Amino acid sequence: MLYEAAISLVGKNAEFREIHEYYRTRKENPLKKMQSVVAVACKILRIFYVILTKGVEYDPEKLLGDIRRPQVQAA
């Protein structure tokens, strides 16, 4: 069920679509489509856990800020 939710989020949510594309196109260790969707599903679990346990609101900027982008860090 979580895999299906991840597919839906990748298709309809811009932030998760960007994470999915990052996982698929990164230079070191790019993932295949299904591997990337499973990684997004794991990310969804971690986000839900933090929202429910700490009571914080969903922040798309923090979600995208968690991705390590070497080309951005070098600049």
PQR file of N, CA, C, O and H, with PARSE charges and radii, in Angstrom:
ATOM      1  N   MET A   1       0.828  -1.187   0.000 -0.4000 1.5000
ATOM      2  CA  MET A   1       0.000   0.000   0.000 -0.0000 2.0000
ATOM      3  C   MET A   1       0.874   1.253   0.000  0.5500 1.7000
ATOM      4  O   MET A   1       0.553   2.247  -0.651 -0.5500 1.4000
ATOM      5  N   LEU A   2       1.968   1.191   0.730 -0.4000 1.5000
ATOM      6  CA  LEU A   2       2.856   2.353   0.782 -0.0000 2.0000
ATOM      7  C   LEU A   2       3.500   2.611  -0.576  0.5500 1.7000
ATOM      8  O   LEU A   2       3.722   3.762  -0.952 -0.5500 1.4000
ATOM      9  H   LEU A   2       2.228   0.383   1.259  0.4000 1.0000
ATOM     10  N   TYR A   3       3.801   1.539  -1.313 -0.4000 1.5000
ATOM     11  CA  TYR A   3       4.366   1.669  -2.650 -0.0000 2.0000
ATOM     12  C   TYR A   3       3.378   2.388  -3.569  0.5500 1.7000
ATOM     13  O   TYR A   3       3.766   3.274  -4.330 -0.5500 1.4000
ATOM     14  H   TYR A   3       3.621   0.604  -1.008  0.4000 1.0000
ATOM     15  N   GLU A   4       2.111   2.009  -3.497 -0.4000 1.5000
ATOM     16  CA  GLU A   4       1.078   2.664  -4.308 -0.0000 2.0000
ATOM     17  C   GLU A   4       0.927   4.140  -3.920  0.5500 1.7000
ATOM     18  O   GLU A   4       0.725   4.991  -4.786 -0.5500 1.4000
ATOM     19  H   GLU A   4       1.796   1.289  -2.879  0.4000 1.0000
ATOM     20  N   ALA A   5       1.023   4.436  -2.639 -0.4000 1.5000
ATOM     21  CA  ALA A   5       0.955   5.826  -2.185 -0.0000 2.0000
ATOM     22  C   ALA A   5       2.139   6.619  -2.723  0.5500 1.7000
ATOM     23  O   ALA A   5       1.991   7.778  -3.110 -0.5500 1.4000
ATOM     24  H   ALA A   5       1.187   3.744  -1.936  0.4000 1.0000
ATOM     25  N   ALA A   6       3.312   5.994  -2.749 -0.4000 1.5000
ATOM     26  CA  ALA A   6       4.508   6.667  -3.265 -0.0000 2.0000
ATOM     27  C   ALA A   6       4.362   6.946  -4.750  0.5500 1.7000
ATOM     28  O   ALA A   6       4.742   8.022  -5.212 -0.5500 1.4000
ATOM     29  H   ALA A   6       3.432   5.052  -2.435  0.4000 1.0000
ATOM     30  N   ILE A   7       3.820   6.000  -5.506 -0.4000 1.5000
ATOM     31  CA  ILE A   7       3.602   6.216  -6.939 -0.0000 2.0000
ATOM     32  C   ILE A   7       2.646   7.383  -7.148  0.5500 1.7000
ATOM     33  O   ILE A   7       2.866   8.222  -8.022 -0.5500 1.4000
ATOM     34  H   ILE A   7       3.512   5.126  -5.131  0.4000 1.0000
ATOM     35  N   SER A   8       1.600   7.437  -6.355 -0.4000 1.5000
ATOM     36  CA  SER A   8       0.627   8.525  -6.464 -0.0000 2.0000
ATOM     37  C   SER A   8       1.267   9.875  -6.124  0.5500 1.7000
ATOM     38  O   SER A   8       1.041  10.865  -6.820 -0.5500 1.4000
ATOM     39  H   SER A   8       1.421   6.756  -5.644  0.4000 1.0000
ATOM     40  N   LEU A   9       2.058   9.911  -5.061 -0.4000 1.5000
ATOM     41  CA  LEU A   9       2.713  11.158  -4.680 -0.0000 2.0000
ATOM     42  C   LEU A   9       3.722  11.621  -5.728  0.5500 1.7000
ATOM     43  O   LEU A   9       3.822  12.814  -6.014 -0.5500 1.4000
ATOM     44  H   LEU A   9       2.241   9.107  -4.495  0.4000 1.0000
ATOM     45  N   VAL A  10       4.462  10.686  -6.295 -0.4000 1.5000
ATOM     46  CA  VAL A  10       5.434  11.047  -7.336 -0.0000 2.0000
ATOM     47  C   VAL A  10       4.700  11.631  -8.545  0.5500 1.7000
ATOM     48  O   VAL A  10       5.203  12.542  -9.204 -0.5500 1.4000
ATOM     49  H   VAL A  10       4.381   9.717  -6.063  0.4000 1.0000
ATOM     50  N   GLY A  11       3.518  11.104  -8.827 -0.4000 1.5000
ATOM     51  CA  GLY A  11       2.754  11.587  -9.977 -0.0000 2.0000
ATOM     52  C   GLY A  11       2.066  12.923  -9.752  0.5500 1.7000
ATOM     53  O   GLY A  11       1.863  13.675 -10.706 -0.5500 1.4000
ATOM     54  H   GLY A  11       3.110  10.364  -8.292  0.4000 1.0000
ATOM     55  N   LYS A  12       1.700  13.237  -8.507 -0.4000 1.5000
ATOM     56  CA  LYS A  12       0.873  14.416  -8.260 -0.0000 2.0000
ATOM     57  C   LYS A  12       1.522  15.510  -7.417  0.5500 1.7000
ATOM     58  O   LYS A  12       1.039  16.642  -7.411 -0.5500 1.4000
ATOM     59  H   LYS A  12       1.864  12.626  -7.733  0.4000 1.0000
ATOM     60  N   ASN A  13       2.598  15.201  -6.709 -0.4000 1.5000
ATOM     61  CA  ASN A  13       3.207  16.167  -5.813 -0.0000 2.0000
ATOM     62  C   ASN A  13       4.567  16.591  -6.360  0.5500 1.7000
ATOM     63  O   ASN A  13       5.415  15.743  -6.637 -0.5500 1.4000
ATOM     64  H   ASN A  13       2.990  14.282  -6.713  0.4000 1.0000
ATOM     65  N   ALA A  14       4.778  17.883  -6.514 -0.4000 1.5000
ATOM     66  CA  ALA A  14       6.007  18.393  -7.129 -0.0000 2.0000
ATOM     67  C   ALA A  14       7.249  18.073  -6.300  0.5500 1.7000
ATOM     68  O   ALA A  14       8.296  17.748  -6.861 -0.5500 1.4000
ATOM     69  H   ALA A  14       4.089  18.572  -6.289  0.4000 1.0000
ATOM     70  N   GLU A  15       7.148  18.160  -4.974 -0.4000 1.5000
ATOM     71  CA  GLU A  15       8.322  17.900  -4.132 -0.0000 2.0000
ATOM     72  C   GLU A  15       8.767  16.439  -4.229  0.5500 1.7000
ATOM     73  O   GLU A  15       9.957  16.155  -4.372 -0.5500 1.4000
ATOM     74  H   GLU A  15       6.298  18.424  -4.519  0.4000 1.0000
ATOM     75  N   PHE A  16       7.819  15.527  -4.150 -0.4000 1.5000
ATOM     76  CA  PHE A  16       8.172  14.111  -4.226 -0.0000 2.0000
ATOM     77  C   PHE A  16       8.615  13.733  -5.635  0.5500 1.7000
ATOM     78  O   PHE A  16       9.455  12.847  -5.800 -0.5500 1.4000
ATOM     79  H   PHE A  16       6.853  15.757  -4.034  0.4000 1.0000
ATOM     80  N   ARG A  17       8.066  14.388  -6.648 -0.4000 1.5000
ATOM     81  CA  ARG A  17       8.510  14.155  -8.019 -0.0000 2.0000
ATOM     82  C   ARG A  17       9.965  14.584  -8.174  0.5500 1.7000
ATOM     83  O   ARG A  17      10.746  13.908  -8.843 -0.5500 1.4000
ATOM     84  H   ARG A  17       7.384  15.107  -6.514  0.4000 1.0000
ATOM     85  N   GLU A  18      10.329  15.703  -7.557 -0.4000 1.5000
ATOM     86  CA  GLU A  18      11.719  16.177  -7.616 -0.0000 2.0000
ATOM     87  C   GLU A  18      12.664  15.222  -6.898  0.5500 1.7000
ATOM     88  O   GLU A  18      13.773  14.978  -7.374 -0.5500 1.4000
ATOM     89  H   GLU A  18       9.694  16.252  -7.013  0.4000 1.0000
ATOM     90  N   ILE A  19      12.243  14.684  -5.769 -0.4000 1.5000
ATOM     91  CA  ILE A  19      13.068  13.707  -5.052 -0.0000 2.0000
ATOM     92  C   ILE A  19      13.247  12.446  -5.902  0.5500 1.7000
ATOM     93  O   ILE A  19      14.349  11.905  -5.995 -0.5500 1.4000
ATOM     94  H   ILE A  19      11.343  14.882  -5.383  0.4000 1.0000
ATOM     95  N   HIS A  20      12.165  11.989  -6.515 -0.4000 1.5000
ATOM     96  CA  HIS A  20      12.212  10.807  -7.375 -0.0000 2.0000
ATOM     97  C   HIS A  20      13.188  11.029  -8.539  0.5500 1.7000
ATOM     98  O   HIS A  20      14.001  10.156  -8.842 -0.5500 1.4000
ATOM     99  H   HIS A  20      11.270  12.429  -6.439  0.4000 1.0000
ATOM    100  N   GLU A  21      13.106  12.174  -9.175 -0.4000 1.5000
ATOM    101  CA  GLU A  21      14.013  12.478 -10.284 -0.0000 2.0000
ATOM    102  C   GLU A  21      15.457  12.587  -9.809  0.5500 1.7000
ATOM    103  O   GLU A  21      16.377  12.167 -10.511 -0.5500 1.4000
ATOM    104  H   GLU A  21      12.445  12.882  -8.929  0.4000 1.0000
ATOM    105  N   TYR A  22      15.656  13.141  -8.634 -0.4000 1.5000
ATOM    106  CA  TYR A  22      17.011  13.232  -8.087 -0.0000 2.0000
ATOM    107  C   TYR A  22      17.601  11.838  -7.890  0.5500 1.7000
ATOM    108  O   TYR A  22      18.738  11.580  -8.285 -0.5500 1.4000
ATOM    109  H   TYR A  22      14.908  13.481  -8.064  0.4000 1.0000
ATOM    110  N   TYR A  23      16.827  10.943  -7.279 -0.4000 1.5000
ATOM    111  CA  TYR A  23      17.313   9.578  -7.057 -0.0000 2.0000
ATOM    112  C   TYR A  23      17.636   8.878  -8.378  0.5500 1.7000
ATOM    113  O   TYR A  23      18.591   8.105  -8.447 -0.5500 1.4000
ATOM    114  H   TYR A  23      15.904  11.153  -6.958  0.4000 1.0000
ATOM    115  N   ARG A  24      16.858   9.137  -9.415 -0.4000 1.5000
ATOM    116  CA  ARG A  24      17.063   8.460 -10.698 -0.0000 2.0000
ATOM    117  C   ARG A  24      18.204   9.050 -11.509  0.5500 1.7000
ATOM    118  O   ARG A  24      18.798   8.345 -12.324 -0.5500 1.4000
ATOM    119  H   ARG A  24      16.082   9.765  -9.359  0.4000 1.0000
ATOM    120  N   THR A  25      18.530  10.327 -11.311 -0.4000 1.5000
ATOM    121  CA  THR A  25      19.500  10.982 -12.192 -0.0000 2.0000
ATOM    122  C   THR A  25      20.791  11.394 -11.509  0.5500 1.7000
ATOM    123  O   THR A  25      21.646  12.010 -12.146 -0.5500 1.4000
ATOM    124  H   THR A  25      18.048  10.900 -10.649  0.4000 1.0000
ATOM    125  N   ARG A  26      20.961  11.075 -10.237 -0.4000 1.5000
ATOM    126  CA  ARG A  26      22.198  11.483  -9.573 -0.0000 2.0000
ATOM    127  C   ARG A  26      23.388  10.757 -10.197  0.5500 1.7000
ATOM    128  O   ARG A  26      23.256   9.643 -10.704 -0.5500 1.4000
ATOM    129  H   ARG A  26      20.267  10.574  -9.719  0.4000 1.0000
ATOM    130  N   LYS A  27      24.544  11.403 -10.151 -0.4000 1.5000
ATOM    131  CA  LYS A  27      25.732  10.854 -10.808 -0.0000 2.0000
ATOM    132  C   LYS A  27      26.216   9.577 -10.139  0.5500 1.7000
ATOM    133  O   LYS A  27      26.496   8.588 -10.816 -0.5500 1.4000
ATOM    134  H   LYS A  27      24.651  12.308  -9.739  0.4000 1.0000
ATOM    135  N   GLU A  28      26.316   9.593  -8.825 -0.4000 1.5000
ATOM    136  CA  GLU A  28      26.798   8.429  -8.100 -0.0000 2.0000
ATOM    137  C   GLU A  28      25.610   7.613  -7.594  0.5500 1.7000
ATOM    138  O   GLU A  28      24.737   8.124  -6.893 -0.5500 1.4000
ATOM    139  H   GLU A  28      26.089  10.397  -8.275  0.4000 1.0000
ATOM    140  N   ASN A  29      25.598   6.346  -7.963 -0.4000 1.5000
ATOM    141  CA  ASN A  29      24.574   5.409  -7.533 -0.0000 2.0000
ATOM    142  C   ASN A  29      23.156   5.836  -7.936  0.5500 1.7000
ATOM    143  O   ASN A  29      22.292   5.962  -7.067 -0.5500 1.4000
ATOM    144  H   ASN A  29      26.307   5.930  -8.533  0.4000 1.0000
ATOM    145  N   PRO A  30      22.896   6.060  -9.227 -0.5600 1.5000
ATOM    146  CA  PRO A  30      21.512   6.361  -9.636  0.2800 2.0000
ATOM    147  C   PRO A  30      20.642   5.114  -9.455  0.5500 1.7000
ATOM    148  O   PRO A  30      21.101   3.988  -9.650 -0.5500 1.4000
ATOM    149  N   LEU A  31      19.400   5.330  -9.085 -0.4000 1.5000
ATOM    150  CA  LEU A  31      18.483   4.219  -8.851 -0.0000 2.0000
ATOM    151  C   LEU A  31      17.591   4.004 -10.066  0.5500 1.7000
ATOM    152  O   LEU A  31      17.347   4.923 -10.848 -0.5500 1.4000
ATOM    153  H   LEU A  31      19.027   6.244  -8.926  0.4000 1.0000
ATOM    154  N   LYS A  32      17.117   2.787 -10.208 -0.4000 1.5000
ATOM    155  CA  LYS A  32      16.131   2.499 -11.240 -0.0000 2.0000
ATOM    156  C   LYS A  32      14.787   2.999 -10.743  0.5500 1.7000
ATOM    157  O   LYS A  32      14.649   3.378  -9.579 -0.5500 1.4000
ATOM    158  H   LYS A  32      17.316   2.040  -9.574  0.4000 1.0000
ATOM    159  N   LYS A  33      13.786   3.001 -11.634 -0.4000 1.5000
ATOM    160  CA  LYS A  33      12.484   3.583 -11.284 -0.0000 2.0000
ATOM    161  C   LYS A  33      11.867   2.947 -10.043  0.5500 1.7000
ATOM    162  O   LYS A  33      11.440   3.652  -9.129 -0.5500 1.4000
ATOM    163  H   LYS A  33      13.898   2.694 -12.579  0.4000 1.0000
ATOM    164  N   MET A  34      11.821   1.633 -10.009 -0.4000 1.5000
ATOM    165  CA  MET A  34      11.188   0.957  -8.878 -0.0000 2.0000
ATOM    166  C   MET A  34      11.980   1.171  -7.588  0.5500 1.7000
ATOM    167  O   MET A  34      11.388   1.340  -6.522 -0.5500 1.4000
ATOM    168  H   MET A  34      12.168   1.060 -10.752  0.4000 1.0000
ATOM    169  N   GLN A  35      13.289   1.164  -7.673 -0.4000 1.5000
ATOM    170  CA  GLN A  35      14.122   1.422  -6.505 -0.0000 2.0000
ATOM    171  C   GLN A  35      13.880   2.834  -5.983  0.5500 1.7000
ATOM    172  O   GLN A  35      13.826   3.056  -4.773 -0.5500 1.4000
ATOM    173  H   GLN A  35      13.770   1.026  -8.539  0.4000 1.0000
ATOM    174  N   SER A  36      13.736   3.776  -6.893 -0.4000 1.5000
ATOM    175  CA  SER A  36      13.492   5.154  -6.500 -0.0000 2.0000
ATOM    176  C   SER A  36      12.139   5.308  -5.815  0.5500 1.7000
ATOM    177  O   SER A  36      12.019   6.036  -4.829 -0.5500 1.4000
ATOM    178  H   SER A  36      13.780   3.596  -7.876  0.4000 1.0000
ATOM    179  N   VAL A  37      11.129   4.631  -6.330 -0.4000 1.5000
ATOM    180  CA  VAL A  37       9.798   4.703  -5.713 -0.0000 2.0000
ATOM    181  C   VAL A  37       9.835   4.103  -4.307  0.5500 1.7000
ATOM    182  O   VAL A  37       9.189   4.629  -3.401 -0.5500 1.4000
ATOM    183  H   VAL A  37      11.226   4.040  -7.130  0.4000 1.0000
ATOM    184  N   VAL A  38      10.577   3.016  -4.111 -0.4000 1.5000
ATOM    185  CA  VAL A  38      10.706   2.419  -2.775 -0.0000 2.0000
ATOM    186  C   VAL A  38      11.435   3.388  -1.841  0.5500 1.7000
ATOM    187  O   VAL A  38      11.074   3.500  -0.670 -0.5500 1.4000
ATOM    188  H   VAL A  38      11.102   2.590  -4.848  0.4000 1.0000
ATOM    189  N   ALA A  39      12.463   4.092  -2.347 -0.4000 1.5000
ATOM    190  CA  ALA A  39      13.161   5.083  -1.532 -0.0000 2.0000
ATOM    191  C   ALA A  39      12.227   6.227  -1.155  0.5500 1.7000
ATOM    192  O   ALA A  39      12.287   6.732  -0.034 -0.5500 1.4000
ATOM    193  H   ALA A  39      12.757   4.001  -3.299  0.4000 1.0000
ATOM    194  N   VAL A  40      11.364   6.639  -2.081 -0.4000 1.5000
ATOM    195  CA  VAL A  40      10.371   7.682  -1.783 -0.0000 2.0000
ATOM    196  C   VAL A  40       9.376   7.175  -0.743  0.5500 1.7000
ATOM    197  O   VAL A  40       8.964   7.931   0.137 -0.5500 1.4000
ATOM    198  H   VAL A  40      11.314   6.229  -2.991  0.4000 1.0000
ATOM    199  N   ALA A  41       8.987   5.909  -0.834 -0.4000 1.5000
ATOM    200  CA  ALA A  41       8.066   5.327   0.160 -0.0000 2.0000
ATOM    201  C   ALA A  41       8.698   5.341   1.551  0.5500 1.7000
ATOM    202  O   ALA A  41       8.017   5.622   2.537 -0.5500 1.4000
ATOM    203  H   ALA A  41       9.321   5.295  -1.548  0.4000 1.0000
ATOM    204  N   CYS A  42       9.980   5.044   1.636 -0.4000 1.5000
ATOM    205  CA  CYS A  42      10.681   5.110   2.923 -0.0000 2.0000
ATOM    206  C   CYS A  42      10.717   6.542   3.445  0.5500 1.7000
ATOM    207  O   CYS A  42      10.569   6.781   4.644 -0.5500 1.4000
ATOM    208  H   CYS A  42      10.533   4.816   0.835  0.4000 1.0000
ATOM    209  N   LYS A  43      10.916   7.491   2.535 -0.4000 1.5000
ATOM    210  CA  LYS A  43      10.918   8.905   2.909 -0.0000 2.0000
ATOM    211  C   LYS A  43       9.545   9.308   3.458  0.5500 1.7000
ATOM    212  O   LYS A  43       9.456  10.059   4.429 -0.5500 1.4000
ATOM    213  H   LYS A  43      11.036   7.298   1.561  0.4000 1.0000
ATOM    214  N   ILE A  44       8.486   8.810   2.835 -0.4000 1.5000
ATOM    215  CA  ILE A  44       7.122   9.097   3.309 -0.0000 2.0000
ATOM    216  C   ILE A  44       6.941   8.587   4.734  0.5500 1.7000
ATOM    217  O   ILE A  44       6.376   9.284   5.577 -0.5500 1.4000
ATOM    218  H   ILE A  44       8.558   8.200   2.046  0.4000 1.0000
ATOM    219  N   LEU A  45       7.421   7.368   5.008 -0.4000 1.5000
ATOM    220  CA  LEU A  45       7.321   6.818   6.362 -0.0000 2.0000
ATOM    221  C   LEU A  45       8.027   7.702   7.380  0.5500 1.7000
ATOM    222  O   LEU A  45       7.494   7.970   8.456 -0.5500 1.4000
ATOM    223  H   LEU A  45       7.880   6.802   4.323  0.4000 1.0000
ATOM    224  N   ARG A  46       9.227   8.153   7.035 -0.4000 1.5000
ATOM    225  CA  ARG A  46       9.972   9.003   7.966 -0.0000 2.0000
ATOM    226  C   ARG A  46       9.261  10.335   8.189  0.5500 1.7000
ATOM    227  O   ARG A  46       9.245  10.849   9.307 -0.5500 1.4000
ATOM    228  H   ARG A  46       9.661   7.936   6.161  0.4000 1.0000
ATOM    229  N   ILE A  47       8.678  10.892   7.137 -0.4000 1.5000
ATOM    230  CA  ILE A  47       7.954  12.161   7.267 -0.0000 2.0000
ATOM    231  C   ILE A  47       6.724  11.989   8.159  0.5500 1.7000
ATOM    232  O   ILE A  47       6.492  12.801   9.055 -0.5500 1.4000
ATOM    233  H   ILE A  47       8.691  10.474   6.228  0.4000 1.0000
ATOM    234  N   PHE A  48       5.932  10.932   7.920 -0.4000 1.5000
ATOM    235  CA  PHE A  48       4.753  10.669   8.750 -0.0000 2.0000
ATOM    236  C   PHE A  48       5.141  10.469  10.212  0.5500 1.7000
ATOM    237  O   PHE A  48       4.461  10.965  11.110 -0.5500 1.4000
ATOM    238  H   PHE A  48       6.121  10.272   7.192  0.4000 1.0000
ATOM    239  N   TYR A  49       6.229   9.745  10.452 -0.4000 1.5000
ATOM    240  CA  TYR A  49       6.666   9.482  11.818 -0.0000 2.0000
ATOM    241  C   TYR A  49       7.001  10.780  12.548  0.5500 1.7000
ATOM    242  O   TYR A  49       6.592  10.972  13.693 -0.5500 1.4000
ATOM    243  H   TYR A  49       6.782   9.342   9.723  0.4000 1.0000
ATOM    244  N   VAL A  50       7.742  11.669  11.889 -0.4000 1.5000
ATOM    245  CA  VAL A  50       8.126  12.928  12.524 -0.0000 2.0000
ATOM    246  C   VAL A  50       6.899  13.805  12.753  0.5500 1.7000
ATOM    247  O   VAL A  50       6.775  14.431  13.805 -0.5500 1.4000
ATOM    248  H   VAL A  50       8.074  11.512  10.959  0.4000 1.0000
ATOM    249  N   ILE A  51       6.001  13.856  11.786 -0.4000 1.5000
ATOM    250  CA  ILE A  51       4.787  14.672  11.941 -0.0000 2.0000
ATOM    251  C   ILE A  51       3.958  14.170  13.125  0.5500 1.7000
ATOM    252  O   ILE A  51       3.459  14.969  13.918 -0.5500 1.4000
ATOM    253  H   ILE A  51       6.103  13.347  10.931  0.4000 1.0000
ATOM    254  N   LEU A  52       3.814  12.861  13.242 -0.4000 1.5000
ATOM    255  CA  LEU A  52       2.975  12.302  14.307 -0.0000 2.0000
ATOM    256  C   LEU A  52       3.635  12.329  15.683  0.5500 1.7000
ATOM    257  O   LEU A  52       2.950  12.539  16.684 -0.5500 1.4000
ATOM    258  H   LEU A  52       4.220  12.213  12.598  0.4000 1.0000
ATOM    259  N   THR A  53       4.945  12.123  15.754 -0.4000 1.5000
ATOM    260  CA  THR A  53       5.587  12.062  17.064 -0.0000 2.0000
ATOM    261  C   THR A  53       5.973  13.434  17.600  0.5500 1.7000
ATOM    262  O   THR A  53       5.891  13.672  18.806 -0.5500 1.4000
ATOM    263  H   THR A  53       5.502  11.952  14.941  0.4000 1.0000
ATOM    264  N   LYS A  54       6.394  14.342  16.719 -0.4000 1.5000
ATOM    265  CA  LYS A  54       6.849  15.651  17.176 -0.0000 2.0000
ATOM    266  C   LYS A  54       5.822  16.749  16.992  0.5500 1.7000
ATOM    267  O   LYS A  54       5.979  17.844  17.533 -0.5500 1.4000
ATOM    268  H   LYS A  54       6.461  14.149  15.740  0.4000 1.0000
ATOM    269  N   GLY A  55       4.778  16.471  16.239 -0.4000 1.5000
ATOM    270  CA  GLY A  55       3.718  17.447  16.061 -0.0000 2.0000
ATOM    271  C   GLY A  55       4.096  18.633  15.190  0.5500 1.7000
ATOM    272  O   GLY A  55       3.510  19.707  15.325 -0.5500 1.4000
ATOM    273  H   GLY A  55       4.650  15.582  15.799  0.4000 1.0000
ATOM    274  N   VAL A  56       5.062  18.460  14.301 -0.4000 1.5000
ATOM    275  CA  VAL A  56       5.456  19.552  13.413 -0.0000 2.0000
ATOM    276  C   VAL A  56       4.598  19.524  12.159  0.5500 1.7000
ATOM    277  O   VAL A  56       3.973  18.512  11.843 -0.5500 1.4000
ATOM    278  H   VAL A  56       5.538  17.587  14.191  0.4000 1.0000
ATOM    279  N   GLU A  57       4.573  20.642  11.451 -0.4000 1.5000
ATOM    280  CA  GLU A  57       3.832  20.712  10.200 -0.0000 2.0000
ATOM    281  C   GLU A  57       4.715  20.284   9.043  0.5500 1.7000
ATOM    282  O   GLU A  57       5.942  20.344   9.122 -0.5500 1.4000
ATOM    283  H   GLU A  57       5.081  21.464  11.708  0.4000 1.0000
ATOM    284  N   TYR A  58       4.072  19.851   7.968 -0.4000 1.5000
ATOM    285  CA  TYR A  58       4.794  19.451   6.768 -0.0000 2.0000
ATOM    286  C   TYR A  58       5.444  20.677   6.141  0.5500 1.7000
ATOM    287  O   TYR A  58       4.780  21.684   5.894 -0.5500 1.4000
ATOM    288  H   TYR A  58       3.075  19.801   7.904  0.4000 1.0000
ATOM    289  N   ASP A  59       6.738  20.587   5.885 -0.4000 1.5000
ATOM    290  CA  ASP A  59       7.487  21.699   5.304 -0.0000 2.0000
ATOM    291  C   ASP A  59       8.192  21.223   4.027  0.5500 1.7000
ATOM    292  O   ASP A  59       9.198  20.517   4.109 -0.5500 1.4000
ATOM    293  H   ASP A  59       7.278  19.769   6.085  0.4000 1.0000
ATOM    294  N   PRO A  60       7.680  21.598   2.854 -0.5600 1.5000
ATOM    295  CA  PRO A  60       8.302  21.130   1.607  0.2800 2.0000
ATOM    296  C   PRO A  60       9.734  21.626   1.431  0.5500 1.7000
ATOM    297  O   PRO A  60      10.545  20.944   0.806 -0.5500 1.4000
ATOM    298  N   GLU A  61      10.057  22.794   1.966 -0.4000 1.5000
ATOM    299  CA  GLU A  61      11.425  23.308   1.851 -0.0000 2.0000
ATOM    300  C   GLU A  61      12.411  22.417   2.618  0.5500 1.7000
ATOM    301  O   GLU A  61      13.513  22.151   2.140 -0.5500 1.4000
ATOM    302  H   GLU A  61       9.397  23.348   2.474  0.4000 1.0000
ATOM    303  N   LYS A  62      12.013  21.965   3.792 -0.4000 1.5000
ATOM    304  CA  LYS A  62      12.877  21.067   4.571 -0.0000 2.0000
ATOM    305  C   LYS A  62      12.986  19.720   3.876  0.5500 1.7000
ATOM    306  O   LYS A  62      14.049  19.100   3.888 -0.5500 1.4000
ATOM    307  H   LYS A  62      11.117  22.181   4.181  0.4000 1.0000
ATOM    308  N   LEU A  63      11.898  19.264   3.273 -0.4000 1.5000
ATOM    309  CA  LEU A  63      11.908  18.001   2.547 -0.0000 2.0000
ATOM    310  C   LEU A  63      12.929  18.035   1.418  0.5500 1.7000
ATOM    311  O   LEU A  63      13.709  17.098   1.258 -0.5500 1.4000
ATOM    312  H   LEU A  63      11.034  19.768   3.264  0.4000 1.0000
ATOM    313  N   LEU A  64      12.927  19.094   0.648 -0.4000 1.5000
ATOM    314  CA  LEU A  64      13.870  19.215  -0.463 -0.0000 2.0000
ATOM    315  C   LEU A  64      15.268  19.574   0.016  0.5500 1.7000
ATOM    316  O   LEU A  64      16.247  19.291  -0.675 -0.5500 1.4000
ATOM    317  H   LEU A  64      12.293  19.856   0.778  0.4000 1.0000
ATOM    318  N   GLY A  65      15.380  20.187   1.177 -0.4000 1.5000
ATOM    319  CA  GLY A  65      16.679  20.547   1.717 -0.0000 2.0000
ATOM    320  C   GLY A  65      17.456  19.348   2.228  0.5500 1.7000
ATOM    321  O   GLY A  65      18.672  19.423   2.401 -0.5500 1.4000
ATOM    322  H   GLY A  65      14.585  20.418   1.738  0.4000 1.0000
ATOM    323  N   ASP A  66      16.759  18.237   2.470 -0.4000 1.5000
ATOM    324  CA  ASP A  66      17.421  17.031   2.958 -0.0000 2.0000
ATOM    325  C   ASP A  66      18.226  16.319   1.880  0.5500 1.7000
ATOM    326  O   ASP A  66      19.088  15.496   2.189 -0.5500 1.4000
ATOM    327  H   ASP A  66      15.771  18.176   2.329  0.4000 1.0000
ATOM    328  N   ILE A  67      17.953  16.627   0.627 -0.4000 1.5000
ATOM    329  CA  ILE A  67      18.683  15.989  -0.471 -0.0000 2.0000
ATOM    330  C   ILE A  67      20.056  16.625  -0.570  0.5500 1.7000
ATOM    331  O   ILE A  67      20.183  17.848  -0.622 -0.5500 1.4000
ATOM    332  H   ILE A  67      17.252  17.295   0.375  0.4000 1.0000
ATOM    333  N   ARG A  68      21.068  15.798  -0.595 -0.4000 1.5000
ATOM    334  CA  ARG A  68      22.434  16.301  -0.719 -0.0000 2.0000
ATOM    335  C   ARG A  68      22.754  16.451  -2.204  0.5500 1.7000
ATOM    336  O   ARG A  68      22.819  15.469  -2.944 -0.5500 1.4000
ATOM    337  H   ARG A  68      20.964  14.805  -0.553  0.4000 1.0000
ATOM    338  N   ARG A  69      22.950  17.682  -2.618 -0.4000 1.5000
ATOM    339  CA  ARG A  69      23.259  17.941  -4.014 -0.0000 2.0000
ATOM    340  C   ARG A  69      24.684  18.492  -4.093  0.5500 1.7000
ATOM    341  O   ARG A  69      24.918  19.640  -3.714 -0.5500 1.4000
ATOM    342  H   ARG A  69      22.897  18.480  -2.017  0.4000 1.0000
ATOM    343  N   PRO A  70      25.628  17.701  -4.574 -0.5600 1.5000
ATOM    344  CA  PRO A  70      27.026  18.160  -4.624  0.2800 2.0000
ATOM    345  C   PRO A  70      27.209  19.421  -5.467  0.5500 1.7000
ATOM    346  O   PRO A  70      28.026  20.274  -5.121 -0.5500 1.4000
ATOM    347  N   GLN A  71      26.462  19.557  -6.569 -0.4000 1.5000
ATOM    348  CA  GLN A  71      26.638  20.727  -7.421 -0.0000 2.0000
ATOM    349  C   GLN A  71      26.155  21.992  -6.729  0.5500 1.7000
ATOM    350  O   GLN A  71      26.682  23.070  -7.005 -0.5500 1.4000
ATOM    351  H   GLN A  71      25.798  18.864  -6.851  0.4000 1.0000
ATOM    352  N   VAL A  72      25.170  21.900  -5.838 -0.4000 1.5000
ATOM    353  CA  VAL A  72      24.685  23.075  -5.104 -0.0000 2.0000
ATOM    354  C   VAL A  72      25.651  23.400  -3.964  0.5500 1.7000
ATOM    355  O   VAL A  72      25.925  24.573  -3.708 -0.5500 1.4000
ATOM    356  H   VAL A  72      24.742  21.024  -5.615  0.4000 1.0000
ATOM    357  N   GLN A  73      26.167  22.384  -3.281 -0.4000 1.5000
ATOM    358  CA  GLN A  73      27.063  22.604  -2.161 -0.0000 2.0000
ATOM    359  C   GLN A  73      28.382  23.216  -2.625  0.5500 1.7000
ATOM    360  O   GLN A  73      28.979  24.008  -1.897 -0.5500 1.4000
ATOM    361  H   GLN A  73      25.944  21.431  -3.489  0.4000 1.0000
ATOM    362  N   ALA A  74      28.844  22.864  -3.818 -0.4000 1.5000
ATOM    363  CA  ALA A  74      30.100  23.381  -4.334 -0.0000 2.0000
ATOM    364  C   ALA A  74      29.993  24.858  -4.709  0.5500 1.7000
ATOM    365  O   ALA A  74      30.988  25.582  -4.673 -0.5500 1.4000
ATOM    366  H   ALA A  74      28.359  22.220  -4.409  0.4000 1.0000
ATOM    367  N   ALA A  75      28.810  25.299  -5.063 -0.4000 1.5000
ATOM    368  CA  ALA A  75      28.601  26.688  -5.506 -0.0000 2.0000
ATOM    369  C   ALA A  75      28.575  27.664  -4.369  0.5500 1.7000
ATOM    370  O   ALA A  75      28.409  28.864  -4.589 -0.5500 1.4000
ATOM    371  H   ALA A  75      28.001  24.711  -5.093  0.4000 1.0000
TER
END
